[in-house]
Amino acid sequence: MDRAAGPEAATLVARGKGGGRRRAGRSNWSGSLVVASLTGAFGSSFLYGYNLSVVNAPATYIKKFYNETWERRYGFSVDEGTLTLLWSITVSIFAIGGFVGAIIVTPIVKFFGRKCTLLLNNVFAVTAALLMSLSLLAGSFEMLILGRVIMGVDAGISLSALPMYLSEISPKEIRGSLGQVTAIFICIGVFTGQVLGLPEIFGQESRWPYLFGAIIVPSLIQVMILPFLPESPRYLLLEKHNTSKAEKAFQTFLGKDDVSQEVEDVLAESRVQRNTKLVSILQLLRTRAARWQIITVVVTMGCYQLCGLNAIWYYTNSIFSEAGINHETIPYVTLSTGAVETVAAVLSGLVIERLGRRLLLIGGFGLMVVFFAVLTVSLTLQKTVHWLPYLSIFCILAIIASFCIGPGGIPFVLTGEFFQQSQRPAAFMIAGTVNWLSNFAVGLLFPFIQGGLQTYCFLVFAAICFAGATYLFFVLPETKNKTFHEISQAFAKRNKVTLEMQEMNHHAGERKSSAEQESNFTSAMDNGETKKAIV
């Protein structure tokens, strides 16, 4: 213990040791922790997944709406090239909004906190839902396009703020499983978009605006429940220096009264970071001690988007058609892809703390390489062998499952685990930027890749998956059940710094004298925050 912590901190240690023995066998999952993760994900990553798939079913009706609006305004039908351009903009501009959201998330989470950022983000979701659902009634396709941009901003913010929140409220023993909630709800969102887009529900010409209006429901549920749950205890303690509220947050999320050990663990980090400001992106990029962590996040996030899953969605209908499936039946068969995606993501969440991040991530990319190669062969030869289209269907489902068991969610978990509190917002901004720029690049370049290479385009994605798996095999350490200190040690040799040098590099110029630190921390305790927390 640091002398600045005083006798009260010693009390924390004593209570933590005793409490730890009594509760060693107790489950780390509390009701509040489950509710916070489910509510946070339902109003955030669920909407991201939903908006990825929701535009597919009504595509024909939306294009017809564009044409009718154009003809009503200008007196002639829109030409095919312009219509294709408008539709491409409608789909891809979601990624531009996501890029904007990823850029602005750092100052927002710093000022408002993790939980409040998720709540305020619903303003974007509700605004987008109203614009898109009312576009047909208003006769304005611009409203639909603008709504997609705003919905992208919502997604860009939520895909950084939600993993940050989940990683900071979860015990390290279940940090991976809780982090996978982000990926699970993305998959559930995609599947929900497919279901609601069926002709019997909202997949009709007169009902497609309801598909976008439904976005309001998850947002309202989050706004009604999340305010009653605490802010991230790490944020409260390390950035707001409010020990009393941090202890109450720990008690709520862990479901026990004695959280002295948890508070002490964070205070250990607090004593190092107390006089350190949140670092900017430029400062983080210049931090030698975080160099390989940043590179690993960039590689995993880049491969997350560039691994070819979007290409799979593009080919699904044609492959099902080649297999002899009736055109009217294809939308129902396509539900199998969403179901496989969801089941694989849930399975990953259940086994991640047993198998670890490294095995699932490398294994997922490795399996994708194998199935992409088989799919390329089966698509090339499927007209010569009658049963090959069924092999293609199997490969599609296998690629989706391989993606979801590891690459589909673990990059978000790793970003939260690699970096300390002061670096985390900048790290998520970097990860989000790579994520959304890669997303946009795939949408922009894939039609040209597909047009030039035809079925051989999957070999490009196989090469990307192979490169990602190879890099991770040599660089990525296992992070399950490890603290930030232990993860930093795993990267220290590759970064060519000792752990002491890491701290000096990060805190140079920011530290006060030892006497000042003692005085400041003791004053905070005398003001009632720490004293109240440990009495």
Secondary structure, DSSP 4 states (H G I P E B T S, - for coil): --GGGHHHHHHHHHHHHHHHHHTTTS-S--HHHHHHHHHHHHTTHHHHHHHHHTTTTTHHHHHHHHHHHHHHHHSSPPPHHHHHHHHHHHHHHHHHHHHHHHHHHHHHHHHH-HHHHHHHTHHHHHHHHHHHHTHHHHT-HHHHHHHHHHHHHHHHHHHHHHHHHHHHHS-GGGHHHHHTHHHHHHHHHHHHHHHHTSTTTT-STTTHHHHHHTTHHHHHHHHHHGGGSPPPHHHHHHTS--HHHHHHHHHHHHT-S--HHHHHHHHHHHHHHTT-PPPPHHHHHH-GGGHHHHHHHHHHHHHHHHTSHHHHHHHHHHHHHHTT--TTTHHHHHHHHHHHHHHHHHHHHHHHHHH-HHHHHHHHHHHHHHHHHHHHHHHHHTTTSTTHHHHHHHHHHHHHHHHHHTTTTHHHHHHHHHS-TTTHHHHHHHHHHHHHHHHHHHHHHHHHHHHHHGGGHHHHHHHHHHHHHHHHHHHPPP-TT--HHHHHHHHHHHHT--HHHHHHHHHTTT---HHHHHHHHHHHHHTTHHHHHH-
